[in-house]
Amino acid sequence: MDPMAFLEGGPADLPSRIVPLPSPGEEVKIQHRGGYEHFENSPGHIETPEGRLPVYLWCRRTEIAE
């Protein structure tokens, strides 16, 4: 099973709050509405239907260059 993370904060309409983790400790970047939502690792964890997951907090949005 691939490692997963729980995303906290950012846009309310993200398609999913539980996402694959690229590498433990790395930033998670989600493509959303013409840009990217960035999430940073936090010290927290949360119990989910997928098990105990690390919490990644929203930190910024970047636009996709046209």
ROZA-983563 format. One record per residue: y, x, z of N, C-alpha, C in turn. Coordinates in steps of 0.05 Angstrom, whole numbers, plus 5000, padded with zeros to 4 digits. Each point is the difference from the previous one (the first is absolute). Example, Ala and Ser with C-alpha at 12.3 -4.5 7.8 and 13.67 -1.06 7.14 Angstrom:
<recs>
n.v  n.u  n.w  ca.v  ca.u  ca.w  c.v  c.u  c.w
4886  5264  5156  5024  4982  5000  5024  5018  5000
5021  4993  4986  5024  5016  5001  5022  4985  5014
</recs>
This chain:
<recs>
n.v  n.u  n.w  ca.v  ca.u  ca.w  c.v  c.u  c.w
4976  5017  5000  5024  4983  5000  5025  5018  5000
5019  4993  4982  5025  5016  4999  5017  4994  5024
5015  5020  5009  5018  4995  5023  5022  4980  4991
5008  4983  5019  5020  4980  4995  5023  5003  5020
5023  4988  4993  5023  5000  5018  5013  4972  5001
5014  4995  5021  5014  4974  5003  5030  5006  4997
5013  4985  4982  5029  5004  4994  5016  4980  5017
5021  5011  5013  5017  4984  5016  5029  5004  4991
5014  4977  4997  5028  5001  4991  5001  4998  4969
5024  5004  4990  5004  4998  4971  5001  4971  4991
4998  4995  4974  5002  4973  4989  4978  4981  5011
5008  4976  5005  4981  4980  5010  4979  4992  4979
5007  5004  4975  4982  4990  4978  4982  5022  4989
4994  5021  5015  4981  5020  4991  4973  4986  4996
4985  5008  4979  4975  4986  4994  4979  5004  5022
5000  5022  5014  4981  5005  5021  5012  5018  5021
4992  4996  5025  5009  5017  5022  4979  5021  5007
4976  4996  4990  4978  5020  5004  4994  5013  4973
5005  5026  4999  4998  5015  4975  4984  5026  5003
4989  5011  4978  4987  5026  5002  5019  5021  5008
4990  5019  5015  5016  5022  5010  4995  5024  4982
5022  5011  4986  4995  5022  4982  4987  5024  5013
5012  5010  5022  4989  5021  5017  5012  4995  5028
4984  5004  5021  5011  4996  5027  5025  5017  5004
5021  4987  5010  5025  5014  5006  5020  4999  4977
4991  4995  4975  5018  4999  4977  5015  4973  5000
5023  5000  4986  5015  4976  4996  4985  4981  4982
5002  4974  5005  4989  4980  4982  5022  4989  4983
4996  4998  4974  5020  4991  4981  4988  4977  4984
5013  4976  5001  4990  4976  4987  5020  4992  4979
4990  4996  4975  5018  4990  4979  5004  4971  5004
5026  4992  4999  5007  4972  5007  5027  4993  4988
5002  4979  4984  5025  4989  4989  5018  5021  4988
4990  5016  4982  5016  5019  4986  5007  5025  5015
4986  5005  5022  5006  5024  5016  4975  5007  5016
5004  5018  5019  4979  5008  5019  5009  4996  5028
4982  4988  5016  5005  4998  5029  4985  5023  5013
5013  5015  5017  4989  5023  5013  4995  4995  5030
4977  5008  5009  4992  4996  5028  4991  5027  5012
5009  5005  5024  4994  5025  5015  4980  4994  5022
4983  5020  5006  4981  4998  5021  5015  4997  5027
4988  4984  5017  5011  4997  5027  4978  5007  5020
5006  5002  5025  4979  5006  5020  4982  4976  5006
5009  4976  4991  4986  4976  5008  4975  4993  4983
4983  4983  5011  4977  4989  4987  5000  4970  5005
4985  4985  4984  4998  4971  5003  4972  4991  4994
4990  4980  5014  4974  4989  4995  5003  4979  4978
4984  5002  4979  5000  4982  4977  4972  4991  4994
4996  4981  4982  4973  4993  4991  4986  5024  4987
5015  5020  4991  4989  5024  4988  4993  5022  5021
5006  4994  5025  4996  5019  5022  5026  5011  5010
4999  5020  5016  5024  5013  5012  5013  5018  4978
5025  4994  4993  5013  5015  4979  5026  5013  5009
5007  5023  4988  5026  5012  5006  5022  4982  4989
5023  4999  5014  5023  4985  4991  5019  5019  4985
5009  4991  4977  5020  5015  4984  5025  4982  4999
5022  5012  5007  5026  4985  5002  5016  5004  4975
5013  4978  4990  5017  5001  4977  5023  5019  5006
5007  5018  4982  5022  5018  5005  5021  5000  4978
4993  4992  4975  5021  4999  4979  4988  4987  4974
5018  4994  4982  4993  4990  4974  5013  5019  4979
4985  5006  4979  5011  5014  4978  4996  4984  4974
5019  5002  4982  4999  4985  4975  4985  5017  4979
4986  4986  4981  4987  5013  4978  5021  5005  4978
5003  5025  4992  5019  5006  4979  4991  4988  4973
5019  4990  4985  4994  4988  4974  5005  5020  4978
</recs>
